[in-house]
Amino acid sequence: MEQPDHQDECGGTTSMLVKFIPSSSFNEFDEAVKPEIERTLEKLSVLVDQKYELGWMENVSNRSLMRLPSPWRERVYGRDAEKEAILKSLLLDDVKGCMSVIPIVGMVVIGKTTLAQLVFNDCQLIAESFELKVWVTVSEEFDVCKIMRMIFQKVASEKCDIDDLSELQCELKKALRGKKFFFVLDDVWNENYNKWDFLKSTFESGARGSKIIVTTRNKVVAQVMSTGKVHKLQGISNEDCWKIFVDHAFEEDIGPAHSKLHEIVKKCKGLPLAVKSLGGLLHFERDQMKWKNVLKSGVWELYETHNGEILPALWLSYYYLPSNIKQCFAYCSIFPKDSEFEKKQLILLWMAEGLLQNKKGKSMEEVGEQYFEDLISRSFSQ
């Protein structure tokens, strides 16, 4: 039996055709599609498992909330004075109450995290001055419960499955009671005073002289959390920028002969990561025409005119990537911010997506390894 068109809820018409089908036909159809449905459900189950493993599910973007920085092996230029000033603040007994908060404020890629790492990894001084130290990468979501849970796990050296906020706060207070601690809260965006006040009250059971370093690009965040002086981080000198550039582009000083390269470095305006990325772009590059192309690129002027959010040196580093490696780098954007993943896992994902090109005499794993090392050498990390 055929029925006429009917009007849908949006005002349009939808053709609806209804036919009477014998029940035996339904049974035959069910038997025919059942195997295909089972195969589809199996594939969906595998995909869901992969999303959990990779941290792509909603509410797990902070699965690597606490990420301790690896031992600092790279030379850092132009931050000695800032490091000494912050160390001095850490050792001063100027606390009103039990603890003080020291914000490091500065624009993106200026080196806030690097400076905090330098202080955090001053093992002898920190070990002599503090009983506990913990590094927490916070990022956009200021989840008080997660932050407290991760700190507790580090302080108590045991897994924490407590979900009740009041109970968790009570346990963390017990773990910190009477102990002098040093925490780093890296990349904080939270402007909500109530959230910070609740978290801060949890730390007040610690010993007098406890300190917290907060890194943020937001002045309001610094004002909300600070208990004293705010350290405003500025760019480093052109001389120090040149040292960073040489380390990443040539690995040895090439002298003052190449004026074009000096002019390119000056355009980075004292931002260490920009210089580092530019050095990776021109790594072992001796073609002065390429230097000229980079120097004359309109990206520099476009940034200054429109106050763009992406630094020219970083944009150029991406622009000049070989197309095959560029695809692999772009693929990494599917991972949540601050998540960690294994190199082998990433290479297998590249392989599964068909992003690796066959090379004679090399396995696909070896090609992926080469791509990965190439990206690392171009220094995209902060």
C-alpha positions as CSV (number, residue, x, y, z in Angstrom):
1,M,0.0,0.0,0.0
2,E,1.4,3.4,-1.0
3,Q,0.8,6.5,1.1
4,P,1.1,10.2,-0.1
5,D,3.9,12.6,0.8
6,H,3.7,14.2,4.3
7,Q,4.9,17.5,5.6
8,D,7.9,17.3,7.9
9,E,8.5,19.4,11.0
10,C,10.6,21.9,9.0
11,G,7.7,22.6,6.6
12,G,9.1,20.6,3.7
13,T,7.6,17.4,2.2
14,T,9.0,14.0,2.5
15,S,8.1,11.1,0.3
16,M,7.0,8.1,2.4
17,L,6.5,4.8,0.8
18,V,5.1,1.9,2.9
19,K,4.7,-1.6,1.6
20,F,3.3,-4.7,3.3
21,I,6.0,-7.3,3.4
22,P,5.3,-10.9,4.6
23,S,6.9,-11.8,8.0
24,S,8.9,-14.6,6.3
25,S,10.7,-11.9,4.2
26,F,11.6,-10.1,7.4
27,N,13.2,-13.3,8.8
28,E,15.2,-13.8,5.6
29,F,16.4,-10.2,5.6
30,D,17.4,-10.5,9.3
31,E,19.5,-13.6,8.6
32,A,21.1,-12.0,5.6
33,V,22.2,-8.8,7.3
34,K,23.1,-10.3,10.7
35,P,26.7,-11.3,9.8
36,E,27.3,-7.8,8.3
37,I,25.9,-6.1,11.4
38,E,28.2,-8.2,13.7
39,R,31.2,-7.3,11.6
40,T,30.3,-3.6,11.8
41,L,29.8,-3.8,15.5
42,E,33.2,-5.5,15.9
43,K,34.9,-2.7,13.9
44,L,33.2,-0.1,16.0
45,S,34.3,-1.8,19.2
46,V,37.9,-1.8,18.0
47,L,37.7,2.0,17.2
48,V,36.2,2.8,20.6
49,D,39.0,0.9,22.3
50,Q,41.6,2.8,20.2
51,K,40.0,6.1,21.2
52,Y,40.3,5.2,24.8
53,E,43.9,4.1,24.4
54,L,44.9,7.3,22.5
55,G,43.0,9.6,24.9
56,W,40.6,10.9,22.3
57,M,37.4,10.4,24.4
58,E,35.6,13.3,25.9
59,N,36.8,14.2,29.5
60,V,40.2,12.5,29.1
61,S,42.1,15.4,27.5
62,N,44.1,15.7,30.7
63,R,45.2,12.1,31.0
64,S,48.8,13.3,31.1
65,L,47.9,16.2,33.5
66,M,51.1,15.7,35.5
67,R,54.0,15.5,33.1
68,L,57.4,15.8,34.7
69,P,59.9,17.5,32.4
70,S,62.7,15.3,31.2
71,P,66.3,16.0,32.4
72,W,67.3,19.2,30.7
73,R,70.2,18.6,28.4
74,E,69.9,21.4,25.9
75,R,71.8,24.6,26.5
76,V,69.7,27.5,27.5
77,Y,70.9,31.1,26.7
78,G,69.8,34.4,28.2
79,R,67.9,33.2,31.3
80,D,70.6,33.2,34.0
81,A,69.4,36.4,35.6
82,E,65.8,35.3,35.6
83,K,66.7,31.9,37.0
84,E,68.7,33.5,39.9
85,A,65.9,35.9,40.7
86,I,63.3,33.1,40.9
87,L,65.6,30.9,43.0
88,K,66.1,33.8,45.3
89,S,62.3,34.2,45.6
90,L,62.0,30.5,46.3
91,L,64.5,30.6,49.2
92,L,63.2,33.8,50.8
93,D,61.2,33.3,53.9
94,D,58.7,36.0,53.1
95,V,55.6,33.8,53.4
96,K,52.4,35.3,54.9
97,G,51.0,32.0,56.1
98,C,52.5,28.8,54.9
99,M,53.2,29.3,51.2
100,S,53.7,31.9,48.4
101,V,52.9,31.8,44.7
102,I,55.4,33.0,42.1
103,P,53.9,33.6,38.7
104,I,56.1,33.7,35.5
105,V,54.1,35.7,32.9
106,G,55.0,36.1,29.2
107,M,53.7,35.7,25.7
108,V,53.5,32.4,24.0
109,V,56.9,30.7,23.1
110,I,58.9,33.2,25.1
111,G,60.3,30.4,27.3
112,K,58.2,30.3,30.5
113,T,58.2,26.6,30.7
114,T,61.9,26.4,29.9
115,L,62.7,28.8,32.7
116,A,60.5,26.8,35.2
117,Q,62.3,23.6,34.1
118,L,65.7,25.2,34.8
119,V,64.6,26.0,38.3
120,F,62.8,22.7,38.9
121,N,65.8,20.7,37.7
122,D,68.3,22.5,40.0
123,C,68.4,19.3,41.9
124,Q,70.9,20.1,44.7
125,L,69.4,23.5,45.7
126,I,65.8,22.3,45.5
127,A,66.5,19.1,47.3
128,E,68.2,20.9,50.1
129,S,65.4,23.4,50.5
130,F,62.2,21.4,49.9
131,E,60.9,18.1,51.1
132,L,58.6,17.5,48.1
133,K,58.5,18.8,44.6
134,V,55.8,18.1,41.9
135,W,55.3,19.3,38.4
136,V,51.8,19.6,37.0
137,T,50.9,20.6,33.4
138,V,47.5,22.3,33.7
139,S,46.5,23.8,30.3
140,E,43.0,25.2,29.6
141,E,41.0,23.0,31.8
142,F,41.6,23.9,35.5
143,D,40.1,20.7,37.0
144,V,40.7,21.0,40.7
145,C,39.9,17.4,41.4
146,K,42.4,16.1,38.8
147,I,45.1,18.5,39.9
148,M,44.8,17.4,43.5
149,R,44.6,13.7,42.6
150,M,47.8,13.9,40.5
151,I,49.7,15.8,43.2
152,F,48.5,13.3,45.8
153,Q,49.8,10.4,43.8
154,K,53.2,11.9,43.5
155,V,53.4,13.0,47.2
156,A,52.0,9.8,48.6
157,S,53.6,7.5,46.0
158,E,50.4,5.6,45.6
159,K,47.5,5.4,43.2
160,C,44.5,7.6,44.0
161,D,41.0,6.7,42.8
162,I,39.1,9.1,45.1
163,D,36.4,11.0,43.1
164,D,34.7,12.8,46.0
165,L,36.3,16.3,46.1
166,S,35.9,16.8,49.9
167,E,37.4,13.4,50.7
168,L,40.3,14.0,48.2
169,Q,41.0,17.4,49.7
170,C,41.1,15.9,53.2
171,E,43.6,13.2,52.1
172,L,45.9,15.6,50.3
173,K,45.9,17.9,53.3
174,K,47.1,14.9,55.4
175,A,49.8,14.0,52.9
176,L,51.1,17.6,52.9
177,R,50.8,18.3,56.6
178,G,54.0,19.8,58.0
179,K,56.0,19.2,54.8
180,K,57.8,22.0,52.9
181,F,56.9,21.6,49.2
182,F,57.7,23.1,45.9
183,F,55.1,22.8,43.1
184,V,55.1,24.0,39.5
185,L,51.7,24.6,37.9
186,D,52.6,25.0,34.2
187,D,50.5,26.7,31.6
188,V,47.6,27.9,33.7
189,W,44.6,29.7,32.1
190,N,42.1,29.8,35.0
191,E,40.8,33.2,35.9
192,N,38.2,31.9,38.4
193,Y,39.3,33.0,41.9
194,N,36.9,30.5,43.6
195,K,38.6,27.5,42.0
196,W,42.0,28.7,42.9
197,D,41.0,29.6,46.4
198,F,39.7,26.1,47.0
199,L,42.9,24.5,45.6
200,K,45.1,26.9,47.6
201,S,43.3,26.1,50.9
202,T,44.3,22.4,50.3
203,F,47.9,23.4,50.3
204,E,47.8,25.4,53.6
205,S,48.6,22.3,55.7
206,G,52.1,22.4,54.3
207,A,55.1,23.8,56.2
208,R,56.0,27.5,56.2
209,G,58.2,28.4,53.3
210,S,56.4,26.2,50.7
211,K,56.4,27.7,47.2
212,I,54.4,27.4,44.0
213,I,55.6,28.6,40.6
214,V,52.8,29.3,38.1
215,T,53.5,29.8,34.4
216,T,50.9,31.7,32.4
217,R,50.5,34.0,29.4
218,N,47.6,35.7,31.1
219,K,48.2,38.7,33.4
220,V,44.8,38.3,35.0
221,V,45.7,34.7,36.0
222,A,48.9,36.0,37.6
223,Q,47.0,38.6,39.6
224,V,44.4,36.0,40.8
225,M,47.1,33.6,42.0
226,S,50.1,35.7,43.0
227,T,51.0,36.4,46.6
228,G,53.9,38.7,45.8
229,K,56.1,39.7,42.9
230,V,55.2,38.7,39.3
231,H,58.1,37.8,37.1
232,K,57.4,39.2,33.6
233,L,59.5,37.4,31.1
234,Q,60.9,39.4,28.2
235,G,62.7,38.3,25.0
236,I,66.4,37.4,25.1
237,S,69.1,39.5,23.4
238,N,70.1,39.2,19.8
239,E,73.4,37.8,20.9
240,D,71.8,35.0,22.8
241,C,69.3,34.4,19.9
242,W,72.3,34.0,17.6
243,K,73.8,31.3,19.9
244,I,70.5,29.4,19.9
245,F,70.3,29.7,16.1
246,V,73.9,28.4,15.6
247,D,73.2,25.4,17.9
248,H,70.3,24.3,15.9
249,A,71.3,25.4,12.4
250,F,75.1,24.7,12.2
251,E,76.2,23.2,15.6
252,E,79.3,25.4,15.4
253,D,79.8,29.2,15.2
254,I,80.1,30.3,11.6
255,G,81.4,33.7,12.5
256,P,80.0,37.1,11.5
257,A,80.3,36.7,7.7
258,H,76.7,35.7,7.0
259,S,74.9,39.0,7.5
260,K,71.7,37.7,6.0
261,L,71.4,35.1,8.7
262,H,72.0,37.7,11.4
263,E,69.1,39.7,10.0
264,I,66.8,36.7,9.9
265,V,67.5,36.0,13.6
266,K,66.8,39.6,14.5
267,K,63.3,39.2,13.0
268,C,62.5,36.6,15.7
269,K,62.4,39.5,18.2
270,G,64.1,37.6,21.1
271,L,61.7,34.6,21.2
272,P,63.8,31.5,21.8
273,L,61.3,29.0,20.3
274,A,61.0,31.1,17.1
275,V,64.8,31.1,16.8
276,K,65.1,27.4,17.5
277,S,62.5,26.6,14.8
278,L,64.2,28.8,12.3
279,G,67.5,27.1,13.1
280,G,65.8,23.7,12.4
281,L,64.5,25.1,9.1
282,L,67.9,26.2,7.9
283,H,69.8,23.2,9.4
284,F,73.0,22.7,7.5
285,E,71.6,24.9,4.7
286,R,74.4,26.6,2.8
287,D,72.3,27.9,-0.1
288,Q,72.3,31.7,0.4
289,M,69.3,32.0,-2.0
290,K,67.2,30.1,0.5
291,W,68.4,32.5,3.2
292,K,67.3,35.4,1.1
293,N,63.9,33.9,0.4
294,V,63.3,33.4,4.1
295,L,64.5,37.0,4.9
296,K,62.3,38.6,2.2
297,S,59.2,36.5,2.9
298,G,56.1,38.6,3.3
299,V,55.1,36.6,6.3
300,W,57.2,38.8,8.6
301,E,55.4,42.0,7.5
302,L,52.0,40.3,7.5
303,Y,52.5,39.3,11.2
304,E,53.5,42.9,12.2
305,T,50.6,44.5,10.2
306,H,47.8,42.2,11.5
307,N,49.3,41.1,14.8
308,G,48.8,37.4,13.9
309,E,48.8,34.7,16.5
310,I,51.2,32.4,14.7
311,L,54.8,33.6,14.8
312,P,56.4,34.0,11.3
313,A,59.4,31.7,12.2
314,L,57.0,28.9,13.2
315,W,54.8,29.4,10.1
316,L,57.8,29.3,7.8
317,S,59.1,26.2,9.5
318,Y,55.9,24.5,8.7
319,Y,55.6,26.0,5.2
320,Y,59.1,24.7,4.2
321,L,58.5,21.1,5.5
322,P,58.6,18.5,2.7
323,S,55.0,17.6,1.8
324,N,55.2,14.0,3.0
325,I,56.6,15.1,6.4
326,K,54.1,18.0,6.6
327,Q,51.2,15.5,6.4
328,C,52.7,13.5,9.3
329,F,53.2,16.6,11.4
330,A,49.6,17.8,10.7
331,Y,48.3,14.3,11.7
332,C,49.7,14.9,15.3
333,S,47.1,17.6,15.7
334,I,44.5,14.9,16.5
335,F,46.1,14.3,19.9
336,P,44.7,16.4,22.8
337,K,47.0,19.2,23.9
338,D,49.7,18.1,26.4
339,S,49.1,14.4,25.7
340,E,52.0,12.0,25.5
341,F,52.4,9.2,23.0
342,E,55.0,6.6,22.1
343,K,57.1,7.1,19.0
344,K,56.4,3.5,17.9
345,Q,52.6,4.1,18.3
346,L,52.7,7.3,16.2
347,I,54.7,5.6,13.4
348,L,52.2,2.7,13.3
349,L,49.3,5.3,13.0
350,W,51.2,7.0,10.2
351,M,51.5,3.6,8.5
352,A,47.8,2.8,8.9
353,E,46.8,6.2,7.4
354,G,49.2,5.6,4.4
355,L,51.3,8.7,5.1
356,L,54.6,7.0,4.7
357,Q,56.2,6.7,1.3
358,N,58.0,3.5,0.2
359,K,61.8,3.8,0.0
360,K,63.9,1.1,-1.6
361,G,65.8,-0.9,0.9
362,K,63.9,0.4,3.9
363,S,60.9,-1.0,5.8
364,M,58.0,1.2,6.5
365,E,58.9,1.3,10.2
366,E,62.4,2.6,9.2
367,V,60.8,5.2,7.0
368,G,58.6,6.3,9.8
369,E,61.6,6.5,12.1
370,Q,63.3,8.7,9.6
371,Y,60.3,11.0,9.4
372,F,60.0,11.2,13.2
373,E,63.7,12.1,13.6
374,D,63.4,14.7,10.9
375,L,60.5,16.4,12.7
376,I,62.4,16.3,16.0
377,S,65.5,17.9,14.4
378,R,63.3,20.8,13.1
379,S,62.6,21.6,16.8
380,F,58.8,22.1,16.9
381,S,58.7,21.4,20.6
382,Q,58.5,24.2,23.1
